[in-house]
Amino acid sequence: MSQYFDMDDETLWNPSNGASRLFRRQVAVFEAELELSSGIGPMENDECRIAPATFEIFVNALLAHHRRTSHAIVLALSEGFTATVLVLAERAGIRVDLAQFGSAPDGALEDAQVSTVTGMSAPAEGRAWGAGLREKARELGRRMPR
């Protein structure tokens, strides 16, 4: 069995039920974390509709949030979800400019990790951050059936 994530008349992703269920639960987590709707609707009859304008706002807010943290655990927990959302955004034709997030993060850091040995860690350098996320998204994109 599988489920469909559709935008307009195009299927962006057709994952297994288990992958879909886990992804939708993570959507709820990040909607709560960002205090923002994702535009990813409920699953009804194995179909989930994505609202383009709302999803675009969510994608950019998620990327900005991801960029503002240097906490290794937070990054590990969120990287796969963020890369998956990036694949969906690209398939939806949403222009995602990772270079805009390449400079030092806007605003205060969130969830910064402090070590008694090394002190506070800084977010990854912009090019490395963007390249790493883009590579993860490319890898996932090859494995995500439409």
C-alpha positions as CSV (number, residue, x, y, z in Angstrom):
1,M,0.0,0.0,0.0
2,S,1.1,3.6,-0.6
3,Q,-0.2,7.1,-0.2
4,Y,0.0,10.2,-2.4
5,F,1.2,13.7,-1.6
6,D,-0.3,15.8,-4.4
7,M,-0.1,19.5,-5.3
8,D,-2.6,20.5,-7.9
9,D,-2.7,17.7,-10.5
10,E,0.9,16.4,-9.8
11,T,2.0,13.7,-7.4
12,L,5.1,14.9,-5.6
13,W,5.6,11.7,-3.6
14,N,4.1,8.2,-3.3
15,P,5.6,6.7,-0.1
16,S,4.6,3.5,1.7
17,N,2.0,3.9,4.4
18,G,4.6,3.6,7.2
19,A,6.9,6.3,5.7
20,S,3.9,8.5,5.1
21,R,2.6,8.1,8.7
22,L,6.0,8.9,10.1
23,F,6.5,11.9,7.9
24,R,3.0,13.3,8.7
25,R,3.8,13.0,12.4
26,Q,7.0,14.9,11.9
27,V,5.0,17.6,10.0
28,A,2.9,18.0,13.1
29,V,6.0,18.3,15.3
30,F,7.5,21.0,13.1
31,E,4.2,22.9,12.7
32,A,4.1,23.1,16.5
33,E,7.8,24.1,16.7
34,L,7.5,26.8,14.1
35,E,4.0,27.8,15.2
36,L,3.1,27.7,11.5
37,S,0.9,25.6,9.2
38,S,2.8,23.5,6.7
39,G,0.1,23.5,4.0
40,I,0.2,19.7,4.1
41,G,-3.4,18.6,4.5
42,P,-4.8,15.5,6.2
43,M,-4.5,12.1,4.6
44,E,-7.9,11.2,3.1
45,N,-8.5,8.1,1.0
46,D,-4.7,7.7,0.7
47,E,-4.3,11.2,-0.7
48,C,-2.8,14.3,0.9
49,R,-3.2,17.7,-0.7
50,I,-0.5,20.3,-0.3
51,A,-1.4,24.0,-0.5
52,P,1.4,25.7,-2.5
53,A,1.6,29.1,-1.0
54,T,1.3,27.9,2.6
55,F,3.9,25.2,2.0
56,E,6.4,27.7,0.5
57,I,6.2,29.8,3.6
58,F,6.6,26.7,5.8
59,V,9.6,25.5,3.8
60,N,11.5,28.8,4.1
61,A,10.7,29.0,7.9
62,L,11.9,25.5,8.4
63,L,15.1,26.2,6.6
64,A,15.7,29.4,8.6
65,H,15.0,27.4,11.8
66,H,17.4,24.7,10.8
67,R,20.0,27.2,10.0
68,R,19.8,28.9,13.4
69,T,20.8,25.9,15.4
70,S,24.2,24.5,16.1
71,H,22.9,21.8,18.5
72,A,24.2,18.4,17.2
73,I,21.1,16.4,18.5
74,V,18.6,18.9,17.2
75,L,20.4,18.9,13.8
76,A,20.5,15.1,13.7
77,L,16.8,14.9,14.6
78,S,15.7,17.4,12.0
79,E,18.0,16.9,9.1
80,G,16.2,14.1,7.4
81,F,12.8,15.8,7.7
82,T,14.2,19.1,6.4
83,A,15.8,17.3,3.4
84,T,12.6,15.5,2.7
85,V,10.7,18.8,2.7
86,L,13.3,20.3,0.4
87,V,12.8,17.5,-2.1
88,L,9.0,18.0,-2.0
89,A,9.5,21.8,-2.4
90,E,11.7,21.3,-5.5
91,R,9.3,18.8,-7.0
92,A,6.5,21.4,-6.4
93,G,8.5,24.0,-8.3
94,I,9.1,26.1,-5.2
95,R,12.3,28.0,-5.7
96,V,14.5,27.4,-2.6
97,D,17.5,29.5,-2.5
98,L,19.8,27.9,0.1
99,A,22.4,30.7,-0.6
100,Q,20.1,33.1,1.2
101,F,20.7,31.0,4.3
102,G,24.4,30.7,3.6
103,S,25.5,33.7,5.6
104,A,25.4,34.0,9.3
105,P,21.9,33.2,10.6
106,D,19.5,36.1,11.1
107,G,18.6,36.7,14.7
108,A,19.7,34.8,17.8
109,L,20.9,31.3,17.6
110,E,18.4,28.7,18.9
111,D,19.3,25.5,20.6
112,A,23.0,26.3,20.6
113,Q,25.1,23.5,22.0
114,V,27.6,24.4,24.7
115,S,30.5,22.1,25.6
116,T,32.5,22.4,28.8
117,V,35.5,21.5,26.7
118,T,35.1,23.6,23.5
119,G,32.5,26.2,24.5
120,M,29.5,27.1,22.4
121,S,29.5,25.6,18.9
122,A,28.7,27.8,15.9
123,P,26.4,26.8,13.1
124,A,28.1,25.3,10.1
125,E,29.7,27.6,7.6
126,G,27.1,28.7,5.1
127,R,28.4,26.9,2.0
128,A,29.0,23.7,3.9
129,W,25.6,23.9,5.5
130,G,23.8,24.4,2.2
131,A,25.9,21.9,0.3
132,G,25.3,19.3,3.0
133,L,21.6,19.8,3.0
134,R,21.4,19.9,-0.8
135,E,23.3,16.6,-1.0
136,K,21.1,14.9,1.5
137,A,18.0,16.1,-0.4
138,R,19.5,14.8,-3.7
139,E,20.2,11.4,-2.1
140,L,16.6,11.2,-0.7
141,G,15.1,12.5,-4.0
142,R,16.6,9.5,-5.8
143,R,14.9,7.2,-3.4
144,M,11.5,8.9,-3.1
145,P,9.0,7.5,-5.6
146,R,6.6,9.8,-7.3
